[in-house]
Amino acid sequence: DDDDDDDDTAKVPGFGGRKRQPSASGVGQGDGPPRAAGAAGQPGQEKGTPPAVVANQQFVPVTDDFYEPVKEFYGLKEGTPREQLFARTAAAKSVMFITKPVKEIMDADTGSKLKIVHSGVQAFERNSKNRSVCEYRIHHEGMQTIVPHLSDGRRKVLLTGSDFCAAIKHALKSNQHQIDARQFSAPLQARLSSMEQGCFVALLDTAADRLSDKLMLTMWKNTAASCHSLVGKTDLEGLKSKLVGQGLWVEVELKEEFMKEKIRKPKRE
């Protein structure tokens, strides 16, 4: 039914807004064949290939169904620029954060002539498995745009130099970036134990005043005994290089007994 295909907004909860048609560039006009650029984010897409653009996809602002649970879980502050969060209703897998100038261009398009393929950085991504009360995790690509709006004491955790380096070293050495929490200091173990399962941001506790100068990781709290990194190996190695270059790298000794021991998964009730 052609009418049903034209109305994706009604099928995928959490998003609403004007319909946008794909174009040959990120933001532009024209009837040429679409060529998307940017990070992949569509289901079934091979790694390293540009996202496919399908008919009737939309690039629309998020609504309360998405924003309110995310705001509650991460403790987003009042004044968070929600109006700069957009997504495609065809998949609703990735939520992008766009800049104010791009938002102004989109708002000025009263005739709906803009044809948008891709814009912004990936701020949130839907969890592959429903393992948290919050359906979306913070994406490493766009965490610098989200972290300034996170309340202290919720999903933002300060790590000492030793704990931060231990997290990177263990993630690089262990399978699937899983980190046994017993590798960390007692205060961090207690902090992790008190947290709900789900995504959090780990920041290196330094004297840096500007957030852009701070080093951080997106991580996932599993059980009280484990967590894992949501950052790829290449980015982890890049973080290590920055720490070494800035004289902040701490050569921690990992506890081998916790590297070899398989962490038990909690039984489902």
N, C-alpha and C positions, 0 to 999 in steps of 0.2 A: 504494500500500500504506500503510494508516494507521499501521502499526507503524513503518515506515521514516521517516515524516514526524515521528514523535514523538521520534526519537533523532538530534538534530542534532549532539550532541557527538561521535559516532563518525565523522561525515562531515568535520568541520573540525578538523584537528590544531592543538594549541597551547592548548586551553582545556578546562576540565572543571569540574564542580560541580553544584549543585542547579538544577533547572529552575524558572524564574520565569515567571509569566504577566503580561501587560501589564495596566495599570490606567488609571484616568482621571487620575492624577497621577504625579509623579516617583517618590514612594515612598508607598504607601498601600494601602487595601483597598477592595473594592467590585466590583460586577459591571457598572458603567456602561461606556459606550463609551470606548475609550482615546483620550487626547489627549496626545501627546508634546510635551515642551518641551525646548529646548536646541539645541545645535549639530547641524547636519545631518551625517550620516555614512554613509548607506546608498547603495549603488551605484544609478545611474540617477535619483537624486533631484535635482529642480531647486533651484538656489541660492535661499536665502531661505525655503524651506518647511520646516516641522517634519518630523523623520524619521518615516517610516511605521512603524507597529507591526504586525507580521504574526504570525499564529498560531504558537505553539511557539517563539518567540524566547526566548533565555535571557540572563540577566545573571549571568555566572559568573566566578570567579577564573581568572587565567592559570595555565598549567602550565609545566613545564620546556621544552617545545617552543618556546614563545614567549620565556620569560624568559632562558634560558641564552645564546642567541645575542646578545640585546640587552645582557645584562650584560657579555659578553666584548667586544663592539664598542665600547660607550660607556664601559666601565670603571666600571660601577656598584659602589659601595662595599659592603662588608659592612654589614648593618644597614639597607639600603634597604628601605622598607616594601612589599615585594612583595605582601603580603596585601591591600593597598589598590588593586591593579591589577585591573580587571574588564573584560570585553568581552562582546559578543553573538556567540554561535556561528553565528547565521544568516548573518553576513557576515564577521566577524572582521577588519573593515577598521580599526576604531578601538578603541583601548584607553584606558579611562577611569581616572582616579585619583580615588578617593572618600575622603571624610574619615573619621576614626576614629569620630565619633559615628554616621555612617550605617552604617559597618561593624558597629558594636556592635548597632544595630537589626536589621540583617540576620542577624547571628549569633544573636540572641535569638528569631528566627522559626523555632523548632524544628518548628512545624506546617506550614511552607511556605504560610502564608496571605498573605504579602506579595505584592503584584503591582507589579512595578517596570517603569516605562517608561524612565526616564532618570535618571542621577545622576552627579555628579562633573564633572571637566573633562577634555578630551581631552588625554591625555599622549603617546600614540604613534599614528601612522597608517601603514598599509601603503603602501609605495611604489607608485605607479601603474605603474612599469616596474622590472624587475629590474636596476637599475644599480649595486647595492652588495652587498657581502657580507652586510650586515644588511638584512633584509626590511622593517624599520620605521624610520621617521624620527621625531624628536621634533617634536611639534606645538607651534606658537607659543602656542596657548591655554593649555597646561599646562606650559610649560617652567619656570616658577618653582617648580613642585613637583618637577621632575626634576633641575634643575641642582645643587641642594645635594648630590646623591648621585653626581655625576660626578667621577671621579678627574682630577687635574691631569695635563696632558700627553697626554690621549687625544683626546676630541672637544670639549674646552672650550678656547677660544682667547681670550687677552686681546688687545684691540686698543687702540692709542693713539687719542687724540682725533681726529687727522687721518685715520687709517685707518677708524675707525668712521664718521665723517662722510662720508668718500669712498664707503664702502659704501652708505650711505643715499642720497646724492646721485646716484650712478651708477645704483642700482637704480630710483630714481624717474624717471630720464631715459632709461634704456635699455629696449629691448624685452624683455619677459618677465623683468625684473629681473636679467638676466645681467650679471655684473661681470667685466671683464678684470682679472686679478690684477696686471697691470703698473701698474695705478692705485695699488697699495699700496706701502708702504715695503719695502725689501729684506729686513728680518728677517721680515716677514709673508709675503712671497713665498716665502721659504725654508721657512717653517713649513707653508704650504699645499702646497708641492711635496712635502714628506715625508709628507703625510697620504694615507690610502687614500680612494678615492672614496666619497662618502656624506655624510650629515648631520653637522653640527657646530653648536655654539653659540658665537657671537661675543659677548664681554662687553666693555663699555667699561671700560678700566683707569682707575679713579678711586680717590679716597681713601675712598669709601663703605665702611663696615664691614659694614652689613647687606646681605644679598643682595637683599632686597626693594627697596633703594634703587639697585641697580645696573641699568643699561640694557643690554639684550641683544637679539640677533637670532638666529633659527634660519636657518642657511644650508646650502648644498649644495656640496661640493667636486666639481667636474667633472673637468677635466684639470688639469695643472700650470699652465696659462695662464688658467684661468677658474673662477669659482664663481658661484652665484646666490642671491638672497635667497628664503627660503620665507615671507616676510611680505608680506601684502597691502598695496596702496598706501595705504589709509586708516590702517593701523597704522604704516606707515613715516612718513607725514606727522605722525602723533601723536608718534612718537619724536623727529622733528626739532623739533617744537614744545616738547617737554620739554627737549631740549638747549639750545634758544634761551632758554627760560625760566630755566634754571639757569646760564646763561652758559657753557655747555660746547660750544656749536656752533662748529666751526672751518670757516671759509669756504675750502675747498680748491679748487684749480684743477684740474679734470679734464683729462686728456691727450686731446685730441680725436682724435688719430690712433688711439687704442685704443678710442674710442667707435664709430668708423666701420668699423674693420677687423673683418671677420667671423672669428671664432675657428674654427679648423679642428677638426673632431671627429676623435678618434683612430680609425684603421682597426681594424675588428674582425679578430681573428686567427682 
